[in-house]
Amino acid sequence: VLPLQEDWTAGIGGGIWSTGVAMAKYFENPAVSEKLKNKHCLELGSGNGWLGAVLASIVEDCTVVVTDTEDHLNLMRKTVEENKEFIVNCDERVKVKK
């Protein structure tokens, strides 16, 4: 699971919620990650973008778009940038959008 520095000053999406950790564990299941290969995944209300980055680090060849309101964009970009070493072809596969 990828590292993240929480930033609650960004609002409710600034930290990791237990449901996000549960989803990350779900994505680690080989049967699940196999089904997501070569898919386009959209995470609405991504907050800090951590779960989308986790998905991209686990699932081969999927593309991930993380989205949230304007006040979370910089935090999502920071999260993706800080985890590039764990995501193959990160610049092509993970996009941050409003």
C-alpha positions in Angstrom: 0.0 0.0 0.0 1.3 3.4 -0.9 2.5 6.1 1.5 0.5 9.3 2.0 1.0 12.3 4.2 -2.5 13.3 5.3 -3.5 17.0 5.0 -6.8 17.6 6.7 -6.5 21.3 6.0 -7.7 20.5 2.5 -11.0 19.4 4.0 -12.8 16.1 4.3 -10.8 14.5 1.5 -7.4 15.3 3.0 -6.9 12.0 4.8 -7.3 8.3 4.3 -10.6 6.8 5.3 -11.0 3.2 6.5 -13.2 2.5 3.4 -10.3 3.6 1.2 -8.0 1.2 2.9 -10.6 -1.6 2.5 -10.9 -0.9 -1.2 -7.1 -0.9 -1.6 -7.0 -4.3 0.0 -9.8 -5.4 -2.3 -7.8 -4.3 -5.4 -4.8 -6.5 -4.2 -7.0 -9.6 -4.7 -5.6 -11.2 -7.9 -9.1 -12.1 -9.2 -10.1 -8.4 -8.9 -6.9 -6.9 -10.3 -7.0 -9.2 -13.2 -10.5 -8.0 -14.1 -9.3 -4.4 -14.1 -6.4 -4.9 -16.4 -6.6 -2.6 -19.5 -9.7 -0.8 -18.1 -10.3 2.9 -17.7 -11.2 3.6 -14.1 -12.8 6.8 -12.8 -12.7 7.8 -9.1 -15.2 10.4 -8.3 -14.6 12.5 -5.1 -11.0 11.2 -4.9 -10.0 13.6 -2.1 -6.3 13.2 -1.9 -6.1 10.8 -4.8 -4.5 8.0 -2.8 -6.9 5.2 -3.7 -6.6 6.0 -7.4 -2.8 5.9 -7.1 -3.0 2.6 -5.2 -5.2 1.2 -8.0 -2.7 2.2 -10.7 0.2 0.8 -8.7 -1.5 -2.6 -8.3 -3.3 -3.2 -11.6 -1.3 -3.5 -14.8 -2.1 -1.4 -17.8 -5.2 0.3 -16.4 -5.7 4.0 -16.7 -7.0 6.0 -13.7 -8.7 9.4 -13.5 -9.0 10.9 -10.1 -11.4 13.7 -9.7 -12.6 16.2 -7.0 -13.4 19.8 -6.4 -10.9 22.6 -7.2 -9.7 22.7 -3.5 -8.4 19.2 -3.7 -6.5 19.3 -7.1 -3.1 20.2 -5.7 -3.3 17.6 -3.0 -4.2 14.9 -5.6 -1.3 16.0 -7.8 1.0 15.9 -4.8 -0.1 12.4 -3.9 0.3 11.1 -7.5 3.7 12.8 -7.8 5.0 11.4 -4.5 4.1 7.8 -5.6 5.4 7.9 -9.2 8.1 5.4 -8.3 5.4 2.8 -7.6 3.3 3.4 -10.7 4.6 2.1 -14.0 4.1 4.8 -16.7 2.5 7.1 -14.2 2.3 10.2 -16.4 0.4 8.3 -19.1 -1.8 6.2 -16.8 -2.9 8.5 -13.9 -4.7 11.8 -14.6 -6.0 14.4 -12.1 -9.1 16.2 -13.2 -11.7 18.6 -11.7 
